[in-house]
Amino acid sequence: MSKTKKIVLIVIATILVVLLGAAAYAYNLIGSTKDSELNTENISVNENVEDSSVINIAIFGVDGRVGVEGNRSDVIMIASLDTTKNTVKLTSVMRDTFCEGDTSDGTTFQKINAAYAFGGAELAVKTINQNFDMNISDYVTISFESMISIVDALGGVDVDIANDTVLAYLNNAIASSNSTYGRSDAQIDSTGVHTLNGGQALSYARIRYSDSDYQRTERQREIVQAIFNKARTSDAVSVADAIAQIFPYMKTSMSVSKIIGYAKLVMVSPDLSFSDFRVPTDEYSVSGYIDGVWYLFPNTLVDNARALHQYIYGDDVNYEPSETVQSISDQITNYANTRTE
């Protein structure tokens, strides 16, 4: 294999690691992204792992600067890299999910996106682990602002705008984004496939009212996959630039050696496939208000935990919810039964 081809393979591999939270190449350039490792005694890691060849990493998107305390995680994803099947699975955790978690005011149940505001990445990871029996011990936090620079560095990403309603809300979001970020991004004139620049892509991922928050999370995953697909077909200089752009807006618990290890796992697999999922599922959730606040109740939580484990590890996974998840599930069901529509 030629030296040039090896370099291209490494760059392709590292863009996947960016989507999981880091990139070995740019990480060596900007070491300030590294936070301290999470304390495994404090994050409720499930030791009964179904398949050790699957690596799960939490990804948090915050609407503000990464280092600012009090940010809620507007985007919550679990990236699952299967090192034997060469797959990457992205699971969105709905931000309004009613769950158990520590808070600063002593209450126990809250929206899952509040965990990051109350206790940063460590509490956010703990909350995912204890409510879904997950084994996450690494995370990445990315500011939304990074998407603009990444997409622009890649020359835009292709997105299919589904209908006129989405189009109208997209153009409203673009106008708002232009005002916020001092840009002059053009309006989109029709539905269908368009190549969006960074500001337009960020606006697309943040549309809230054209349909539902379910579709919003689908758009977020769509943009992540579009970035990956564009990077795989871009030249090495553009990819390296995109990787470097993300680091001023990112924090992670992963060490350089761990990132390089993940890069090695994927750089010989250019045929990696993506799929996506979300929890709570339609089948096992209800929505409503408690004390005037709208929540999405995983009803029941044990069924959602089973669905998540089956998605990540396969339908034949040997998973039974822990006593902790069963207890939380019963309590959430009780709350759900008192909700108002």
C-alpha positions as a printed NumPy array, in Angstrom:
array([[  0.   ,   0.   ,   0.   ],
       [  1.341,   3.42 ,  -0.95 ],
       [  2.14 ,   6.066,   1.656],
       [ -0.517,   8.357,   0.182],
       [ -3.2  ,   5.693,   0.403],
       [ -2.297,   4.978,   4.012],
       [ -2.665,   8.679,   4.855],
       [ -6.081,   8.808,   3.184],
       [ -7.254,   5.738,   5.126],
       [ -6.135,   7.297,   8.387],
       [ -7.989,  10.512,   7.627],
       [-11.161,   8.606,   6.733],
       [-10.903,   6.69 ,   9.988],
       [-10.378,   9.761,  12.108],
       [-13.521,  11.481,  10.85 ],
       [-15.486,   8.605,  12.366],
       [-13.697,   9.187,  15.631],
       [-14.691,  12.839,  15.416],
       [-18.306,  11.76 ,  15.22 ],
       [-17.748,   9.547,  18.238],
       [-16.12 ,  12.435,  19.958],
       [-12.498,  12.978,  18.925],
       [ -9.863,  12.628,  16.266],
       [ -6.338,  11.426,  16.844],
       [ -4.813,  13.709,  14.224],
       [ -6.255,  16.974,  15.478],
       [ -6.164,  15.878,  19.078],
       [ -2.385,  15.873,  18.908],
       [ -2.573,  19.448,  17.66 ],
       [ -4.972,  20.701,  20.311],
       [ -4.627,  18.827,  23.602],
       [ -6.771,  21.286,  25.55 ],
       [ -9.937,  19.369,  24.678],
       [ -9.057,  16.646,  27.181],
       [-11.027,  16.705,  30.414],
       [-10.332,  14.376,  33.308],
       [-11.512,  10.802,  32.938],
       [-14.875,   9.998,  34.448],
       [-14.803,   8.292,  37.83 ],
       [-16.326,   4.877,  37.146],
       [-17.448,   4.656,  40.775],
       [-19.664,   7.699,  40.246],
       [-21.318,   6.932,  36.903],
       [-23.259,   3.692,  37.538],
       [-21.526,   1.625,  34.871],
       [-23.343,  -1.631,  34.141],
       [-20.671,  -4.327,  34.454],
       [-22.884,  -7.031,  32.874],
       [-21.882,  -6.152,  29.327],
       [-23.555,  -8.166,  26.597],
       [-20.729,  -7.816,  24.074],
       [-17.343,  -6.343,  24.903],
       [-16.63 ,  -5.733,  21.209],
       [-19.173,  -2.897,  21.223],
       [-17.878,   0.487,  22.406],
       [-20.508,   2.932,  23.703],
       [-19.741,   6.649,  23.972],
       [-22.073,   9.447,  25.076],
       [-22.307,  12.523,  22.872],
       [-23.756,  15.745,  24.281],
       [-24.622,  18.808,  22.23 ],
       [-24.892,  22.038,  24.186],
       [-26.402,  25.307,  23.061],
       [-23.541,  27.489,  24.229],
       [-19.847,  27.362,  24.972],
       [-18.598,  23.945,  26.093],
       [-16.95 ,  25.162,  29.274],
       [-19.912,  27.152,  30.551],
       [-21.583,  25.669,  33.628],
       [-25.352,  25.237,  33.624],
       [-25.824,  24.215,  29.998],
       [-28.545,  21.669,  29.374],
       [-27.663,  19.025,  26.817],
       [-30.01 ,  19.834,  23.95 ],
       [-28.685,  16.799,  22.068],
       [-28.041,  13.454,  23.755],
       [-26.762,  10.545,  21.685],
       [-25.136,   7.193,  22.294],
       [-22.615,   6.235,  19.613],
       [-22.071,   2.466,  19.506],
       [-19.109,   1.158,  17.529],
       [-19.235,  -2.575,  16.858],
       [-15.632,  -3.552,  16.17 ],
       [-16.51 ,  -7.   ,  14.814],
       [-19.484,  -6.133,  12.592],
       [-18.057,  -2.804,  11.355],
       [-21.159,  -0.846,  12.25 ],
       [-21.819,   2.474,  13.926],
       [-25.197,   2.893,  15.604],
       [-26.46 ,   6.282,  16.738],
       [-29.186,   6.376,  19.379],
       [-30.9  ,   9.633,  20.27 ],
       [-32.146,   9.918,  23.846],
       [-35.084,  12.309,  23.789],
       [-34.182,  15.379,  25.809],
       [-37.593,  15.579,  27.542],
       [-37.403,  11.987,  28.79 ],
       [-38.67 ,  11.703,  32.373],
       [-35.996,   9.879,  34.363],
       [-34.368,   9.456,  37.75 ],
       [-31.331,  11.582,  38.455],
       [-29.639,  13.735,  41.064],
       [-30.443,  17.439,  41.144],
       [-29.196,  20.448,  43.022],
       [-32.528,  21.032,  44.778],
       [-32.942,  17.514,  46.15 ],
       [-35.643,  16.3  ,  43.774],
       [-35.213,  12.883,  42.209],
       [-37.056,  12.841,  38.87 ],
       [-36.414,  15.305,  36.068],
       [-35.943,  15.701,  32.333],
       [-32.843,  13.834,  31.262],
       [-31.302,  16.902,  29.616],
       [-31.185,  18.633,  33.025],
       [-28.53 ,  16.227,  34.298],
       [-25.787,  17.988,  32.347],
       [-26.788,  21.339,  33.824],
       [-26.789,  19.995,  37.386],
       [-23.613,  17.926,  37.26 ],
       [-21.867,  18.238,  33.915],
       [-20.847,  15.26 ,  31.802],
       [-20.275,  12.966,  34.782],
       [-23.849,  13.255,  36.071],
       [-25.237,  13.121,  32.531],
       [-23.41 ,   9.845,  31.836],
       [-24.487,   8.446,  35.215],
       [-28.109,   9.295,  34.441],
       [-28.023,   7.45 ,  31.11 ],
       [-26.295,   4.439,  32.668],
       [-28.601,   4.054,  35.651],
       [-31.833,   4.534,  33.678],
       [-30.898,   2.252,  30.765],
       [-28.379,  -0.223,  32.267],
       [-25.637,   1.11 ,  30.005],
       [-21.863,   0.777,  30.416],
       [-20.782,   4.2  ,  29.134],
       [-17.523,   5.469,  30.611],
       [-16.487,   8.044,  27.979],
       [-18.168,  11.113,  26.594],
       [-17.824,  13.976,  24.154],
       [-19.436,  17.396,  24.561],
       [-19.72 ,  19.581,  21.48 ],
       [-21.085,  23.098,  21.101],
       [-23.554,  23.568,  18.257],
       [-21.348,  26.314,  16.891],
       [-18.801,  23.708,  15.785],
       [-21.205,  22.319,  13.175],
       [-20.98 ,  25.537,  11.162],
       [-17.187,  25.358,  10.828],
       [-17.101,  21.595,  10.181],
       [-19.691,  21.658,   7.403],
       [-18.163,  24.731,   5.775],
       [-14.712,  23.086,   5.837],
       [-16.172,  20.097,   3.977],
       [-17.874,  22.283,   1.365],
       [-21.4  ,  21.594,   2.598],
       [-23.525,  18.487,   3.117],
       [-26.423,  17.06 ,   1.119],
       [-29.799,  17.052,   2.891],
       [-33.27 ,  16.089,   1.655],
       [-35.816,  18.707,   2.762],
       [-38.958,  16.643,   3.089],
       [-41.862,  19.077,   2.63 ],
       [-42.982,  22.701,   2.497],
       [-43.562,  22.876,   6.248],
       [-39.995,  21.845,   7.017],
       [-38.801,  24.262,   4.328],
       [-40.654,  27.198,   5.886],
       [-39.327,  26.499,   9.363],
       [-35.836,  25.944,   7.974],
       [-35.834,  29.371,   6.353],
       [-37.064,  30.944,   9.593],
       [-34.247,  29.172,  11.444],
       [-31.694,  30.355,   8.871],
       [-32.812,  33.963,   9.387],
       [-32.485,  33.547,  13.15 ],
       [-29.07 ,  31.904,  12.791],
       [-27.849,  34.721,  10.54 ],
       [-28.784,  37.203,  13.249],
       [-27.14 ,  35.142,  16.015],
       [-23.885,  34.353,  14.23 ],
       [-23.55 ,  37.401,  11.968],
       [-23.865,  35.336,   8.786],
       [-25.708,  35.934,   5.514],
       [-26.735,  32.405,   4.557],
       [-29.243,  32.223,   1.712],
       [-32.787,  30.977,   2.064],
       [-33.604,  27.594,   0.507],
       [-36.026,  27.952,  -2.409],
       [-37.548,  24.463,  -2.706],
       [-37.966,  21.047,  -1.14 ],
       [-35.805,  18.094,  -2.146],
       [-32.072,  17.506,  -1.939],
       [-29.894,  20.583,  -1.363],
       [-26.253,  21.088,  -0.435],
       [-26.391,  23.065,   2.812],
       [-23.549,  25.15 ,   4.172],
       [-22.652,  25.229,   7.848],
       [-25.201,  27.787,   8.979],
       [-27.981,  26.175,   6.956],
       [-27.099,  22.695,   8.246],
       [-27.135,  23.895,  11.865],
       [-30.51 ,  25.525,  11.259],
       [-31.852,  22.29 ,   9.775],
       [-30.707,  20.278,  12.799],
       [-32.322,  22.73 ,  15.212],
       [-35.818,  23.045,  13.672],
       [-38.259,  22.466,  16.527],
       [-41.802,  23.211,  15.437],
       [-42.283,  21.929,  11.877],
       [-43.356,  18.489,  13.093],
       [-42.161,  17.062,  16.424],
       [-39.099,  16.559,  18.585],
       [-38.944,  12.992,  17.245],
       [-38.323,  14.29 ,  13.727],
       [-35.925,  16.852,  15.146],
       [-33.695,  14.111,  16.558],
       [-33.91 ,  12.334,  13.202],
       [-32.637,  15.501,  11.529],
       [-29.781,  15.683,  14.025],
       [-28.738,  12.117,  13.218],
       [-29.185,  12.849,   9.514],
       [-26.704,  15.732,   9.713],
       [-24.172,  13.578,  11.606],
       [-24.38 ,  10.903,   8.927],
       [-24.214,  13.511,   6.142],
       [-20.991,  14.905,   7.631],
       [-19.503,  11.419,   7.778],
       [-20.543,  10.621,   4.193],
       [-19.127,  13.903,   2.879],
       [-15.852,  13.39 ,   4.747],
       [-15.374,   9.958,   3.186],
       [-15.453,  11.499,  -0.294],
       [-13.526,  14.696,   0.477],
       [ -9.846,  15.386,  -0.051],
       [ -7.434,  14.944,   2.843],
       [ -6.865,  18.684,   3.302],
       [-10.591,  19.408,   3.69 ],
       [-11.035,  16.559,   6.15 ],
       [ -8.044,  17.647,   8.217],
       [ -9.421,  21.196,   8.287],
       [-12.839,  19.944,   9.398],
       [-11.268,  17.877,  12.16 ],
       [ -9.25 ,  20.823,  13.416],
       [-12.332,  23.069,  13.415],
       [-14.154,  21.014,  16.032],
       [-11.643,  21.213,  18.869],
       [-12.233,  24.741,  20.166],
       [-15.849,  23.644,  20.707],
       [-15.262,  20.221,  22.258],
       [-14.422,  18.474,  25.52 ],
       [-13.9  ,  14.732,  26.006],
       [-12.839,  12.244,  28.642],
       [-10.838,  10.171,  26.158],
       [ -7.058,  10.067,  26.186],
       [ -4.952,  10.419,  23.059],
       [ -3.964,   6.748,  23.246],
       [ -7.611,   5.661,  23.443],
       [ -8.558,   7.837,  20.49 ],
       [ -5.7  ,   6.454,  18.42 ],
       [ -6.797,   2.939,  19.378],
       [-10.329,   3.593,  18.136],
       [ -8.931,   5.076,  14.923],
       [ -6.9  ,   1.918,  14.296],
       [-10.035,  -0.19 ,  14.763],
       [-11.907,   1.592,  12.012],
       [ -9.28 ,   2.737,   9.524],
       [ -9.163,  -0.68 ,   7.831],
       [-12.969,  -0.706,   7.482],
       [-13.929,   1.878,   4.868],
       [-17.279,   0.064,   4.427],
       [-18.554,   0.971,   7.883],
       [-22.345,   1.251,   7.964],
       [-24.537,   3.643,   9.93 ],
       [-27.956,   3.12 ,  11.45 ],
       [-30.019,   5.092,  13.928],
       [-32.584,   4.67 ,  16.695],
       [-34.163,   6.626,  19.53 ],
       [-35.495,   6.109,  23.021],
       [-38.089,   6.236,  24.386],
       [-39.755,   4.468,  21.476],
       [-43.24 ,   5.291,  20.192],
       [-44.495,   1.942,  21.422],
       [-43.253,   2.422,  24.968],
       [-43.861,   6.087,  25.753],
       [-46.603,   8.501,  26.688],
       [-46.502,  12.275,  27.069],
       [-48.216,  14.763,  29.299],
       [-47.89 ,  17.437,  31.943],
       [-47.014,  17.393,  35.622],
       [-47.343,  20.723,  37.4  ],
       [-47.52 ,  22.492,  34.053],
       [-44.282,  20.968,  32.682],
       [-44.398,  18.693,  29.618],
       [-42.545,  15.37 ,  29.82 ],
       [-42.029,  12.274,  27.706],
       [-42.561,   9.277,  29.964],
       [-40.829,   5.976,  29.053],
       [-43.776,   3.764,  29.855],
       [-42.395,   1.336,  30.679],
       [-38.706,   2.063,  31.202],
       [-37.821,  -1.647,  31.307],
       [-39.276,  -2.111,  27.809],
       [-37.297,   0.863,  26.524],
       [-34.112,  -0.485,  28.114],
       [-34.733,  -3.852,  26.418],
       [-35.342,  -2.144,  23.072],
       [-32.116,  -0.153,  23.41 ],
       [-30.008,  -3.204,  24.273],
       [-31.562,  -5.191,  21.427],
       [-30.783,  -2.409,  18.985],
       [-27.166,  -2.035,  20.098],
       [-26.32 ,  -5.702,  20.64 ],
       [-28.827,  -7.596,  18.442],
       [-32.276,  -9.135,  18.835],
       [-30.895, -12.254,  20.483],
       [-29.192, -10.316,  23.276],
       [-29.417, -11.915,  26.706],
       [-30.466,  -8.847,  28.69 ],
       [-32.699,  -8.563,  31.726],
       [-33.275,  -5.167,  33.349],
       [-31.522,  -4.677,  36.673],
       [-33.393,  -4.184,  39.932],
       [-32.46 ,  -0.504,  39.735],
       [-34.057,  -0.057,  36.309],
       [-37.118,  -2.055,  37.361],
       [-37.56 ,   0.162,  40.415],
       [-37.143,   3.366,  38.407],
       [-39.55 ,   2.008,  35.798],
       [-42.277,   1.408,  38.388],
       [-41.892,   4.919,  39.758],
       [-42.013,   6.532,  36.312],
       [-45.18 ,   4.575,  35.512],
       [-46.763,   5.919,  38.699],
       [-45.877,   9.465,  37.668],
       [-47.185,   8.848,  34.15 ],
       [-50.513,   7.705,  35.558],
       [-50.931,  11.108,  37.274],
       [-50.115,  13.207,  34.206],
       [-52.549,  15.531,  32.507],
       [-52.935,  15.797,  28.739]])
